[in-house]
Amino acid sequence: MKLNYYPETDSLYINLSEQPSVGSKEISEGVLLDYDANGRLVGIDINNASHKMNAWDL
């Protein structure tokens, strides 16, 4: 698992796999799940992350 925070867009990406993402599904406003070609979860993208959580807690 690898966390990447992008302050210029205020987004946090949680990378769960080295597999490339081929699709995504928004599960709540600004929270997207990324899936690989086999339907496995490979990442989580959180937009406006600083408004949803304290990144320093991670």
PyMOL Python script that loads the backbone (N, CA, C, O; Angstrom):
from pymol import cmd

cmd.read_pdbstr("""\
ATOM      1  N   MET A   1       0.854  -1.163   0.000  1.00  0.00           N
ATOM      2  CA  MET A   1       0.000   0.000   0.000  1.00  0.00           C
ATOM      3  C   MET A   1       0.902   1.228   0.000  1.00  0.00           C
ATOM      4  O   MET A   1       1.907   1.284   0.709  1.00  0.00           O
ATOM      5  N   LYS A   2       0.518   2.212  -0.814  1.00  0.00           N
ATOM      6  CA  LYS A   2       1.294   3.440  -0.925  1.00  0.00           C
ATOM      7  C   LYS A   2       0.332   4.615  -0.938  1.00  0.00           C
ATOM      8  O   LYS A   2      -0.656   4.609  -1.672  1.00  0.00           O
ATOM      9  N   LEU A   3       0.625   5.632  -0.119  1.00  0.00           N
ATOM     10  CA  LEU A   3      -0.208   6.826  -0.057  1.00  0.00           C
ATOM     11  C   LEU A   3       0.469   7.957  -0.817  1.00  0.00           C
ATOM     12  O   LEU A   3       1.670   8.179  -0.665  1.00  0.00           O
ATOM     13  N   ASN A   4      -0.294   8.667  -1.628  1.00  0.00           N
ATOM     14  CA  ASN A   4       0.206   9.828  -2.347  1.00  0.00           C
ATOM     15  C   ASN A   4      -0.766  10.971  -2.150  1.00  0.00           C
ATOM     16  O   ASN A   4      -1.942  10.871  -2.500  1.00  0.00           O
ATOM     17  N   TYR A   5      -0.258  12.074  -1.577  1.00  0.00           N
ATOM     18  CA  TYR A   5      -1.083  13.262  -1.413  1.00  0.00           C
ATOM     19  C   TYR A   5      -0.606  14.310  -2.401  1.00  0.00           C
ATOM     20  O   TYR A   5       0.592  14.573  -2.511  1.00  0.00           O
ATOM     21  N   TYR A   6      -1.554  14.911  -3.124  1.00  0.00           N
ATOM     22  CA  TYR A   6      -1.258  15.923  -4.125  1.00  0.00           C
ATOM     23  C   TYR A   6      -1.873  17.246  -3.664  1.00  0.00           C
ATOM     24  O   TYR A   6      -3.064  17.478  -3.869  1.00  0.00           O
ATOM     25  N   PRO A   7      -1.059  18.127  -3.034  1.00  0.00           N
ATOM     26  CA  PRO A   7      -1.608  19.369  -2.481  1.00  0.00           C
ATOM     27  C   PRO A   7      -2.193  20.304  -3.533  1.00  0.00           C
ATOM     28  O   PRO A   7      -3.123  21.054  -3.238  1.00  0.00           O
ATOM     29  N   GLU A   8      -1.660  20.272  -4.760  1.00  0.00           N
ATOM     30  CA  GLU A   8      -2.168  21.165  -5.798  1.00  0.00           C
ATOM     31  C   GLU A   8      -3.608  20.857  -6.186  1.00  0.00           C
ATOM     32  O   GLU A   8      -4.325  21.738  -6.659  1.00  0.00           O
ATOM     33  N   THR A   9      -4.029  19.629  -5.993  1.00  0.00           N
ATOM     34  CA  THR A   9      -5.419  19.255  -6.287  1.00  0.00           C
ATOM     35  C   THR A   9      -6.168  18.818  -5.027  1.00  0.00           C
ATOM     36  O   THR A   9      -7.352  18.486  -5.090  1.00  0.00           O
ATOM     37  N   ASP A  10      -5.473  18.820  -3.874  1.00  0.00           N
ATOM     38  CA  ASP A  10      -6.028  18.379  -2.603  1.00  0.00           C
ATOM     39  C   ASP A  10      -6.656  16.994  -2.721  1.00  0.00           C
ATOM     40  O   ASP A  10      -7.780  16.755  -2.279  1.00  0.00           O
ATOM     41  N   SER A  11      -5.887  16.088  -3.336  1.00  0.00           N
ATOM     42  CA  SER A  11      -6.392  14.722  -3.467  1.00  0.00           C
ATOM     43  C   SER A  11      -5.401  13.733  -2.865  1.00  0.00           C
ATOM     44  O   SER A  11      -4.187  13.932  -2.901  1.00  0.00           O
ATOM     45  N   LEU A  12      -5.956  12.672  -2.318  1.00  0.00           N
ATOM     46  CA  LEU A  12      -5.171  11.592  -1.730  1.00  0.00           C
ATOM     47  C   LEU A  12      -5.450  10.347  -2.544  1.00  0.00           C
ATOM     48  O   LEU A  12      -6.605   9.988  -2.771  1.00  0.00           O
ATOM     49  N   TYR A  13      -4.377   9.683  -2.987  1.00  0.00           N
ATOM     50  CA  TYR A  13      -4.548   8.432  -3.708  1.00  0.00           C
ATOM     51  C   TYR A  13      -3.912   7.318  -2.891  1.00  0.00           C
ATOM     52  O   TYR A  13      -2.740   7.392  -2.521  1.00  0.00           O
ATOM     53  N   ILE A  14      -4.696   6.291  -2.617  1.00  0.00           N
ATOM     54  CA  ILE A  14      -4.216   5.123  -1.885  1.00  0.00           C
ATOM     55  C   ILE A  14      -4.040   4.013  -2.902  1.00  0.00           C
ATOM     56  O   ILE A  14      -5.012   3.447  -3.403  1.00  0.00           O
ATOM     57  N   ASN A  15      -2.793   3.713  -3.196  1.00  0.00           N
ATOM     58  CA  ASN A  15      -2.461   2.706  -4.202  1.00  0.00           C
ATOM     59  C   ASN A  15      -2.363   1.346  -3.517  1.00  0.00           C
ATOM     60  O   ASN A  15      -1.520   1.148  -2.642  1.00  0.00           O
ATOM     61  N   LEU A  16      -3.209   0.425  -3.907  1.00  0.00           N
ATOM     62  CA  LEU A  16      -3.266  -0.892  -3.276  1.00  0.00           C
ATOM     63  C   LEU A  16      -2.592  -1.983  -4.081  1.00  0.00           C
ATOM     64  O   LEU A  16      -2.397  -3.093  -3.585  1.00  0.00           O
ATOM     65  N   SER A  17      -2.232  -1.675  -5.329  1.00  0.00           N
ATOM     66  CA  SER A  17      -1.681  -2.689  -6.220  1.00  0.00           C
ATOM     67  C   SER A  17      -0.831  -2.029  -7.291  1.00  0.00           C
ATOM     68  O   SER A  17      -0.987  -0.841  -7.576  1.00  0.00           O
ATOM     69  N   GLU A  18       0.064  -2.800  -7.879  1.00  0.00           N
ATOM     70  CA  GLU A  18       0.873  -2.319  -9.004  1.00  0.00           C
ATOM     71  C   GLU A  18       0.119  -2.440 -10.329  1.00  0.00           C
ATOM     72  O   GLU A  18       0.571  -1.928 -11.353  1.00  0.00           O
ATOM     73  N   GLN A  19      -1.027  -3.116 -10.308  1.00  0.00           N
ATOM     74  CA  GLN A  19      -1.814  -3.300 -11.530  1.00  0.00           C
ATOM     75  C   GLN A  19      -2.412  -1.972 -11.982  1.00  0.00           C
ATOM     76  O   GLN A  19      -2.806  -1.158 -11.146  1.00  0.00           O
ATOM     77  N   PRO A  20      -2.484  -1.743 -13.286  1.00  0.00           N
ATOM     78  CA  PRO A  20      -3.086  -0.499 -13.775  1.00  0.00           C
ATOM     79  C   PRO A  20      -4.605  -0.498 -13.603  1.00  0.00           C
ATOM     80  O   PRO A  20      -5.259  -1.539 -13.660  1.00  0.00           O
ATOM     81  N   SER A  21      -5.130   0.675 -13.395  1.00  0.00           N
ATOM     82  CA  SER A  21      -6.571   0.849 -13.281  1.00  0.00           C
ATOM     83  C   SER A  21      -7.184   0.943 -14.669  1.00  0.00           C
ATOM     84  O   SER A  21      -6.663   1.635 -15.544  1.00  0.00           O
ATOM     85  N   VAL A  22      -8.296   0.240 -14.861  1.00  0.00           N
ATOM     86  CA  VAL A  22      -9.002   0.321 -16.147  1.00  0.00           C
ATOM     87  C   VAL A  22     -10.419   0.860 -15.976  1.00  0.00           C
ATOM     88  O   VAL A  22     -11.113   1.117 -16.960  1.00  0.00           O
ATOM     89  N   GLY A  23     -10.840   1.028 -14.743  1.00  0.00           N
ATOM     90  CA  GLY A  23     -12.176   1.550 -14.491  1.00  0.00           C
ATOM     91  C   GLY A  23     -12.304   2.037 -13.069  1.00  0.00           C
ATOM     92  O   GLY A  23     -11.523   1.666 -12.193  1.00  0.00           O
ATOM     93  N   SER A  24     -13.303   2.876 -12.852  1.00  0.00           N
ATOM     94  CA  SER A  24     -13.513   3.379 -11.503  1.00  0.00           C
ATOM     95  C   SER A  24     -15.000   3.548 -11.227  1.00  0.00           C
ATOM     96  O   SER A  24     -15.825   3.607 -12.139  1.00  0.00           O
ATOM     97  N   LYS A  25     -15.312   3.623  -9.937  1.00  0.00           N
ATOM     98  CA  LYS A  25     -16.696   3.799  -9.507  1.00  0.00           C
ATOM     99  C   LYS A  25     -16.704   4.785  -8.353  1.00  0.00           C
ATOM    100  O   LYS A  25     -15.969   4.611  -7.381  1.00  0.00           O
ATOM    101  N   GLU A  26     -17.531   5.820  -8.452  1.00  0.00           N
ATOM    102  CA  GLU A  26     -17.656   6.789  -7.375  1.00  0.00           C
ATOM    103  C   GLU A  26     -18.622   6.227  -6.339  1.00  0.00           C
ATOM    104  O   GLU A  26     -19.787   5.970  -6.642  1.00  0.00           O
ATOM    105  N   ILE A  27     -18.131   6.035  -5.109  1.00  0.00           N
ATOM    106  CA  ILE A  27     -18.977   5.439  -4.075  1.00  0.00           C
ATOM    107  C   ILE A  27     -19.624   6.496  -3.188  1.00  0.00           C
ATOM    108  O   ILE A  27     -20.637   6.226  -2.543  1.00  0.00           O
ATOM    109  N   SER A  28     -19.057   7.676  -3.151  1.00  0.00           N
ATOM    110  CA  SER A  28     -19.664   8.839  -2.502  1.00  0.00           C
ATOM    111  C   SER A  28     -19.019  10.059  -3.150  1.00  0.00           C
ATOM    112  O   SER A  28     -18.041   9.925  -3.885  1.00  0.00           O
ATOM    113  N   GLU A  29     -19.552  11.231  -2.888  1.00  0.00           N
ATOM    114  CA  GLU A  29     -19.059  12.421  -3.564  1.00  0.00           C
ATOM    115  C   GLU A  29     -17.555  12.599  -3.348  1.00  0.00           C
ATOM    116  O   GLU A  29     -17.096  12.801  -2.224  1.00  0.00           O
ATOM    117  N   GLY A  30     -16.798  12.519  -4.445  1.00  0.00           N
ATOM    118  CA  GLY A  30     -15.359  12.714  -4.394  1.00  0.00           C
ATOM    119  C   GLY A  30     -14.546  11.534  -3.928  1.00  0.00           C
ATOM    120  O   GLY A  30     -13.341  11.678  -3.719  1.00  0.00           O
ATOM    121  N   VAL A  31     -15.148  10.372  -3.754  1.00  0.00           N
ATOM    122  CA  VAL A  31     -14.415   9.164  -3.359  1.00  0.00           C
ATOM    123  C   VAL A  31     -14.634   8.114  -4.450  1.00  0.00           C
ATOM    124  O   VAL A  31     -15.747   7.639  -4.676  1.00  0.00           O
ATOM    125  N   LEU A  32     -13.520   7.768  -5.121  1.00  0.00           N
ATOM    126  CA  LEU A  32     -13.599   6.833  -6.238  1.00  0.00           C
ATOM    127  C   LEU A  32     -12.767   5.589  -5.958  1.00  0.00           C
ATOM    128  O   LEU A  32     -11.673   5.668  -5.399  1.00  0.00           O
ATOM    129  N   LEU A  33     -13.299   4.454  -6.353  1.00  0.00           N
ATOM    130  CA  LEU A  33     -12.573   3.195  -6.264  1.00  0.00           C
ATOM    131  C   LEU A  33     -12.103   2.832  -7.665  1.00  0.00           C
ATOM    132  O   LEU A  33     -12.888   2.860  -8.613  1.00  0.00           O
ATOM    133  N   ASP A  34     -10.825   2.492  -7.799  1.00  0.00           N
ATOM    134  CA  ASP A  34     -10.256   2.105  -9.083  1.00  0.00           C
ATOM    135  C   ASP A  34     -10.079   0.594  -9.126  1.00  0.00           C
ATOM    136  O   ASP A  34      -9.652  -0.029  -8.153  1.00  0.00           O
ATOM    137  N   TYR A  35     -10.420   0.018 -10.280  1.00  0.00           N
ATOM    138  CA  TYR A  35     -10.374  -1.439 -10.462  1.00  0.00           C
ATOM    139  C   TYR A  35      -9.476  -1.813 -11.633  1.00  0.00           C
ATOM    140  O   TYR A  35      -9.326  -1.044 -12.583  1.00  0.00           O
ATOM    141  N   ASP A  36      -8.878  -3.008 -11.556  1.00  0.00           N
ATOM    142  CA  ASP A  36      -8.078  -3.508 -12.669  1.00  0.00           C
ATOM    143  C   ASP A  36      -8.967  -4.265 -13.657  1.00  0.00           C
ATOM    144  O   ASP A  36     -10.185  -4.316 -13.485  1.00  0.00           O
ATOM    145  N   ALA A  37      -8.369  -4.842 -14.673  1.00  0.00           N
ATOM    146  CA  ALA A  37      -9.115  -5.539 -15.723  1.00  0.00           C
ATOM    147  C   ALA A  37      -9.882  -6.752 -15.199  1.00  0.00           C
ATOM    148  O   ALA A  37     -10.842  -7.195 -15.830  1.00  0.00           O
ATOM    149  N   ASN A  38      -9.467  -7.294 -14.047  1.00  0.00           N
ATOM    150  CA  ASN A  38     -10.143  -8.448 -13.457  1.00  0.00           C
ATOM    151  C   ASN A  38     -11.164  -8.058 -12.394  1.00  0.00           C
ATOM    152  O   ASN A  38     -11.732  -8.922 -11.726  1.00  0.00           O
ATOM    153  N   GLY A  39     -11.397  -6.750 -12.240  1.00  0.00           N
ATOM    154  CA  GLY A  39     -12.384  -6.291 -11.274  1.00  0.00           C
ATOM    155  C   GLY A  39     -11.883  -6.183  -9.852  1.00  0.00           C
ATOM    156  O   GLY A  39     -12.673  -5.989  -8.928  1.00  0.00           O
ATOM    157  N   ARG A  40     -10.567  -6.309  -9.663  1.00  0.00           N
ATOM    158  CA  ARG A  40      -9.995  -6.203  -8.315  1.00  0.00           C
ATOM    159  C   ARG A  40      -9.692  -4.742  -7.992  1.00  0.00           C
ATOM    160  O   ARG A  40      -9.265  -3.981  -8.860  1.00  0.00           O
ATOM    161  N   LEU A  41      -9.914  -4.364  -6.751  1.00  0.00           N
ATOM    162  CA  LEU A  41      -9.649  -3.015  -6.283  1.00  0.00           C
ATOM    163  C   LEU A  41      -8.139  -2.764  -6.294  1.00  0.00           C
ATOM    164  O   LEU A  41      -7.372  -3.521  -5.698  1.00  0.00           O
ATOM    165  N   VAL A  42      -7.721  -1.692  -6.979  1.00  0.00           N
ATOM    166  CA  VAL A  42      -6.297  -1.367  -7.051  1.00  0.00           C
ATOM    167  C   VAL A  42      -5.967  -0.013  -6.425  1.00  0.00           C
ATOM    168  O   VAL A  42      -4.801   0.279  -6.159  1.00  0.00           O
ATOM    169  N   GLY A  43      -6.989   0.818  -6.188  1.00  0.00           N
ATOM    170  CA  GLY A  43      -6.709   2.121  -5.601  1.00  0.00           C
ATOM    171  C   GLY A  43      -7.958   2.858  -5.165  1.00  0.00           C
ATOM    172  O   GLY A  43      -9.073   2.547  -5.584  1.00  0.00           O
ATOM    173  N   ILE A  44      -7.738   3.842  -4.311  1.00  0.00           N
ATOM    174  CA  ILE A  44      -8.822   4.686  -3.803  1.00  0.00           C
ATOM    175  C   ILE A  44      -8.389   6.130  -3.985  1.00  0.00           C
ATOM    176  O   ILE A  44      -7.312   6.520  -3.534  1.00  0.00           O
ATOM    177  N   ASP A  45      -9.211   6.913  -4.632  1.00  0.00           N
ATOM    178  CA  ASP A  45      -8.927   8.324  -4.888  1.00  0.00           C
ATOM    179  C   ASP A  45      -9.905   9.165  -4.072  1.00  0.00           C
ATOM    180  O   ASP A  45     -11.120   9.015  -4.202  1.00  0.00           O
ATOM    181  N   ILE A  46      -9.372  10.048  -3.234  1.00  0.00           N
ATOM    182  CA  ILE A  46     -10.193  10.894  -2.381  1.00  0.00           C
ATOM    183  C   ILE A  46      -9.941  12.346  -2.776  1.00  0.00           C
ATOM    184  O   ILE A  46      -8.863  12.886  -2.527  1.00  0.00           O
ATOM    185  N   ASN A  47     -10.934  12.970  -3.387  1.00  0.00           N
ATOM    186  CA  ASN A  47     -10.843  14.370  -3.780  1.00  0.00           C
ATOM    187  C   ASN A  47     -11.233  15.264  -2.609  1.00  0.00           C
ATOM    188  O   ASN A  47     -12.027  14.867  -1.756  1.00  0.00           O
ATOM    189  N   ASN A  48     -10.673  16.473  -2.571  1.00  0.00           N
ATOM    190  CA  ASN A  48     -10.893  17.401  -1.449  1.00  0.00           C
ATOM    191  C   ASN A  48     -10.561  16.720  -0.125  1.00  0.00           C
ATOM    192  O   ASN A  48     -11.301  16.827   0.852  1.00  0.00           O
ATOM    193  N   ALA A  49      -9.447  16.027  -0.118  1.00  0.00           N
ATOM    194  CA  ALA A  49      -9.056  15.193   1.022  1.00  0.00           C
ATOM    195  C   ALA A  49      -8.943  15.966   2.328  1.00  0.00           C
ATOM    196  O   ALA A  49      -9.306  15.447   3.383  1.00  0.00           O
ATOM    197  N   SER A  50      -8.448  17.192   2.275  1.00  0.00           N
ATOM    198  CA  SER A  50      -8.266  17.938   3.521  1.00  0.00           C
ATOM    199  C   SER A  50      -9.590  18.305   4.172  1.00  0.00           C
ATOM    200  O   SER A  50      -9.627  18.620   5.362  1.00  0.00           O
ATOM    201  N   HIS A  51     -10.674  18.268   3.412  1.00  0.00           N
ATOM    202  CA  HIS A  51     -11.989  18.557   3.974  1.00  0.00           C
ATOM    203  C   HIS A  51     -12.660  17.297   4.524  1.00  0.00           C
ATOM    204  O   HIS A  51     -13.618  17.384   5.292  1.00  0.00           O
ATOM    205  N   LYS A  52     -12.159  16.139   4.131  1.00  0.00           N
ATOM    206  CA  LYS A  52     -12.768  14.880   4.548  1.00  0.00           C
ATOM    207  C   LYS A  52     -12.003  14.180   5.655  1.00  0.00           C
ATOM    208  O   LYS A  52     -12.568  13.376   6.397  1.00  0.00           O
ATOM    209  N   MET A  53     -10.701  14.491   5.769  1.00  0.00           N
ATOM    210  CA  MET A  53      -9.887  13.799   6.752  1.00  0.00           C
ATOM    211  C   MET A  53      -8.629  14.611   7.019  1.00  0.00           C
ATOM    212  O   MET A  53      -8.280  15.504   6.247  1.00  0.00           O
ATOM    213  N   ASN A  54      -7.958  14.300   8.104  1.00  0.00           N
ATOM    214  CA  ASN A  54      -6.675  14.911   8.404  1.00  0.00           C
ATOM    215  C   ASN A  54      -5.603  13.973   7.882  1.00  0.00           C
ATOM    216  O   ASN A  54      -5.361  12.920   8.472  1.00  0.00           O
ATOM    217  N   ALA A  55      -4.960  14.340   6.789  1.00  0.00           N
ATOM    218  CA  ALA A  55      -3.963  13.480   6.156  1.00  0.00           C
ATOM    219  C   ALA A  55      -2.802  13.166   7.093  1.00  0.00           C
ATOM    220  O   ALA A  55      -2.166  12.121   6.955  1.00  0.00           O
ATOM    221  N   TRP A  56      -2.519  14.048   8.037  1.00  0.00           N
ATOM    222  CA  TRP A  56      -1.411  13.798   8.955  1.00  0.00           C
ATOM    223  C   TRP A  56      -1.717  12.643   9.895  1.00  0.00           C
ATOM    224  O   TRP A  56      -0.797  12.043  10.450  1.00  0.00           O
ATOM    225  N   ASP A  57      -2.992  12.320  10.085  1.00  0.00           N
ATOM    226  CA  ASP A  57      -3.357  11.176  10.925  1.00  0.00           C
ATOM    227  C   ASP A  57      -2.960   9.859  10.284  1.00  0.00           C
ATOM    228  O   ASP A  57      -2.792   8.854  10.975  1.00  0.00           O
ATOM    229  N   LEU A  58      -2.808   9.857   8.967  1.00  0.00           N
ATOM    230  CA  LEU A  58      -2.439   8.635   8.268  1.00  0.00           C
ATOM    231  C   LEU A  58      -0.973   8.352   8.471  1.00  0.00           C
ATOM    232  O   LEU A  58      -0.459   7.358   7.960  1.00  0.00           O
TER     233      LEU A  58
END
""", "prot")
cmd.dss("prot")
cmd.show_as("cartoon", "prot")
cmd.util.cbc("prot")
cmd.orient("prot")
